[in-house]
């Protein structure tokens, strides 16, 4: 997008902004630079563990055009975010109550091309519906698509906490660093935690994190925090095949243990927020409209 068009868009959004109360008080964005790093599995199982800690949780499938959380759960919701954006259904129709008490799902769509390029009026409709979630959930977990699209960066830059999932593969580290770089440049104080996934051992995971953190400190002047190390485990793929969350399929696995540790850190680490001038919904939609990776 040319710079003058981007500036005009920013001005237009500023004119349209209103005063909204804070909608989603505890938003956790789970993202990655590269696909296939286990992000959705982490999001799903983390949501289940938090719900078992008596928290009310909404899983938001932020990969709105290639959804898979419903697949991992083994459910087929009647409606999804496409119906919400098009105005066919309202937020209460679309939210799906899972088999886990306290855990709801806002399903993404799959294979619908036009949803990847939303018009302003569709974004506004989405905002008005999401605002109806005020005070309903303790945590909103957003499972984004991979990459650095405007939708992904909208989620990343608007959340209270970002869990960046990285594997030891060079491509994963490179792409995660690219996402981190853009995030830090856009929002210096962004709250990013790192989860090292699919590592051979705890030692391997720590070494990979140290290398990634060194890059961040050297070139971005930002110290990162390691929030969890998850080792490779055959039971993870087995659980995916039978569409059963691994926290249920193998509750004593190292994966389940790591997710429980991360959940406990989140419960202890995210404190109730002071009321802010703008909500997560407002911030996300503004960031999504304004974000330009080429500026």
C-alpha positions in Angstrom: 0.0 0.0 0.0 1.4 3.5 -0.9 2.3 5.6 2.0 -0.2 8.3 1.2 -3.0 5.8 1.1 -1.9 4.2 4.4 -1.8 7.7 6.0 -5.3 8.5 4.7 -6.6 5.2 6.1 -5.1 5.9 9.5 -6.8 9.3 9.6 -10.1 7.7 8.6 -9.9 5.1 11.4 -9.0 7.8 13.9 -12.2 9.7 12.8 -14.3 6.6 13.3 -12.9 5.7 16.7 -15.3 5.9 19.6 -14.9 5.5 23.4 -15.3 1.8 24.3 -14.8 0.1 27.6 -12.2 -2.6 27.8 -13.8 -5.7 26.4 -11.4 -8.6 26.7 -9.5 -8.2 29.9 -7.1 -11.1 29.5 -6.2 -11.8 25.9 -3.5 -14.4 25.1 -2.4 -14.5 21.5 -0.7 -17.7 20.5 1.3 -17.2 17.3 4.2 -18.3 15.2 6.2 -17.1 12.3 6.0 -20.5 10.5 3.2 -23.1 10.2 3.4 -26.6 11.5 5.0 -25.7 14.9 2.2 -27.1 17.1 0.6 -23.8 17.9 -3.0 -24.9 17.7 -2.4 -28.0 19.9 -0.9 -25.7 22.5 -3.8 -23.3 22.3 -6.4 -26.0 22.6 -4.8 -27.8 25.5 -4.0 -24.6 27.3 -7.6 -23.6 27.1 -8.7 -26.9 28.5 -6.3 -26.7 31.5 -7.3 -23.2 32.3 -11.0 -24.2 32.2 -10.1 -27.0 34.7 -8.7 -24.3 36.9 -12.2 -22.9 37.1 -11.6 -20.2 34.6 -14.1 -19.2 31.9 -12.2 -19.4 28.6 -13.0 -18.6 25.0 -10.9 -20.2 22.3 -10.9 -17.9 19.3 -9.7 -19.6 16.1 -7.9 -16.6 14.6 -7.0 -18.5 11.5 -10.3 -17.3 10.1 -9.9 -18.8 6.7 -8.2 -22.2 7.5 -9.7 -23.1 10.9 -8.6 -26.3 12.7 -9.4 -26.0 16.4 -12.8 -27.6 15.7 -11.0 -30.5 14.0 -8.6 -31.0 16.9 -11.7 -31.0 19.2 -13.5 -33.4 17.0 -16.6 -31.2 16.7 -18.5 -29.7 13.8 -20.1 -26.4 14.8 -23.2 -25.3 12.7 -21.9 -21.8 12.3 -18.5 -20.0 12.3 -17.0 -16.5 12.1 -18.0 -16.2 8.4 -21.6 -16.2 9.4 -20.8 -13.6 12.0 -19.0 -11.3 9.6 -21.6 -11.7 6.9 -24.4 -10.9 9.4 -26.2 -14.2 9.0 -25.8 -14.9 12.7 -25.0 -13.1 15.9 -22.2 -13.8 18.4 -24.3 -16.0 20.6 -25.3 -18.2 17.7 -21.7 -18.7 16.6 -20.0 -19.4 19.9 -19.9 -23.2 20.4 -20.0 -24.7 23.9 -17.4 -27.5 24.0 -17.6 -30.7 26.0 -15.3 -29.1 28.6 -17.1 -27.0 31.2 -16.1 -23.4 31.0 -14.5 -23.7 27.6 -16.2 -22.1 24.6 -15.0 -22.0 20.9 -15.4 -19.2 18.4 -14.8 -21.2 15.2 -13.0 -19.9 12.2 -14.1 -20.7 8.7 -12.3 -22.9 6.2 -11.8 -22.6 2.5 -13.6 -19.3 2.1 -11.4 -17.0 0.1 -13.2 -13.7 0.6 -12.9 -13.8 4.4 -9.1 -13.2 4.0 -9.8 -9.6 2.7 -12.5 -8.0 4.9 -14.2 -4.8 4.0 -14.4 -2.0 6.6 -18.1 -2.5 7.2 -17.4 -6.2 7.8 -14.7 -5.3 10.3 -17.1 -2.9 12.0 -19.8 -5.7 12.2 -17.2 -8.1 13.7 -16.3 -5.4 16.3 -19.9 -4.7 17.3 -20.5 -8.5 17.9 -17.3 -9.1 19.8 -18.1 -6.3 22.1 -21.0 -8.3 23.4 -18.5 -10.6 25.1 -17.7 -8.0 27.7 -17.0 -9.5 31.1 -18.1 -13.0 30.0 -14.6 -14.7 30.0 -11.6 -14.8 32.3 -9.3 -15.5 29.3 -9.6 -15.2 25.5 -7.1 -17.4 23.8 -6.5 -16.4 20.2 -4.9 -19.0 18.0 -3.6 -17.0 15.0 -2.7 -18.1 11.5 1.1 -18.4 10.9 2.9 -15.5 9.3 2.7 -11.7 9.4 -0.6 -10.8 7.7 -2.5 -7.7 8.9 -5.0 -10.0 10.7 -2.2 -11.8 12.5 -0.4 -8.6 13.5 -3.7 -7.1 14.6 -4.1 -9.9 17.1 -0.4 -9.8 18.2 -0.3 -6.1 18.7 -3.6 -5.9 20.6 -3.2 -8.7 23.1 -2.2 -8.6 26.8 0.3 -11.4 26.3 1.8 -13.0 23.2 3.0 -16.6 23.4 5.4 -17.0 20.4 5.8 -20.7 19.6 9.2 -21.6 18.1 10.9 -24.9 17.2 14.6 -25.5 16.8 14.3 -25.6 13.0 16.2 -22.8 11.3 13.1 -21.8 9.3 11.0 -21.6 12.4 13.6 -19.4 14.2 14.0 -17.2 11.2 10.3 -16.6 10.7 9.7 -16.2 14.4 12.4 -13.6 14.5 10.8 -11.7 11.6 7.4 -11.6 13.4 9.2 -10.6 16.6 11.1 -7.8 14.9 7.9 -6.3 13.4 6.1 -6.6 16.7 8.8 -4.8 18.7 9.2 -2.1 16.1 5.4 -1.5 16.2 5.1 -1.9 20.0 8.3 -1.6 22.0 6.8 -2.8 25.3 5.0 -5.8 23.8 4.6 -8.7 26.3 6.1 -11.6 24.4 6.9 -15.0 26.0 8.6 -17.9 24.2 7.5 -21.5 24.0 10.1 -23.8 22.6 8.2 -26.8 21.1 9.2 -30.1 19.5 12.7 -30.2 21.0 14.7 -33.3 21.6 15.3 -32.6 25.3 15.0 -29.8 27.9 18.7 -29.0 27.3 18.1 -28.8 23.6 15.2 -26.4 24.1 17.1 -24.2 26.4 20.0 -24.0 24.0 17.7 -23.1 21.1 16.0 -20.4 23.2 19.3 -18.9 24.3 20.3 -18.5 20.6 17.0 -16.9 19.8 17.2 -14.6 22.8 20.7 -13.6 21.8 19.4 -12.5 18.4 16.7 -10.5 20.1 19.0 -8.8 22.5 21.6 -8.0 19.9 19.5 -6.7 17.1 16.2 -5.7 18.9 17.5 -4.8 22.3 14.8 -6.9 23.9 15.3 -9.6 26.5 12.9 -12.5 26.1 11.4 -14.8 28.6 11.2 -18.6 28.2 7.7 -19.7 29.2 7.9 -23.3 28.4 9.8 -26.2 26.8 7.8 -29.0 25.2 9.6 -32.1 24.0 8.8 -34.1 20.9 6.4 -36.9 21.8 4.7 -39.5 19.7 1.5 -39.2 21.8 0.9 -35.8 20.4 0.4 -37.0 16.8 -1.6 -40.0 18.1 -4.0 -37.6 19.9 -4.4 -35.5 16.7 -5.3 -38.6 14.7 -8.1 -39.6 17.0 -9.2 -35.9 17.5 -8.7 -36.0 21.2 -6.8 -33.3 23.1 -3.6 -34.7 24.5 -4.4 -33.4 27.9 -7.1 -36.0 27.9 -5.5 -38.7 25.8 -2.2 -38.7 27.8 -2.6 -36.6 30.9 0.7 -37.8 32.4 2.7 -37.0 29.2 5.5 -34.5 29.2 3.4 -32.4 26.8 0.5 -32.3 29.3 2.9 -31.5 32.2 4.4 -28.6 30.2 1.0 -27.2 29.3 -0.1 -27.3 33.0 3.1 -25.4 34.0 2.3 -22.7 31.3 -1.3 -22.4 32.6 -0.1 -21.9 36.1 2.3 -19.2 35.0 -0.5 -17.5 33.2 -2.9 -17.6 36.1 -0.1 -16.3 38.4 1.4 -13.8 35.9 -1.6 -12.0 34.3 -3.0 -9.7 36.9 -6.4 -8.0 36.6 -5.8 -5.0 34.3 -6.6 -1.4 35.0 -9.4 0.0 32.9 -7.9 1.3 29.6 -9.0 3.8 27.0 -9.6 1.2 24.3 -10.6 -2.4 24.3 -8.8 -5.4 22.8 -11.5 -5.4 20.1 -10.9 -1.8 19.2 -7.1 -2.1 19.3 -7.1 -5.3 17.2 -9.4 -3.9 14.5 -7.5 -0.7 14.3 -4.2 -2.4 14.1 -5.5 -4.8 11.4 -6.7 -1.9 9.3 -3.6 0.2 9.8 -0.9 -2.4 9.7 1.4 -2.3 6.7 4.5 -4.6 6.6 6.0 -2.4 3.9 6.2 0.9 5.8 
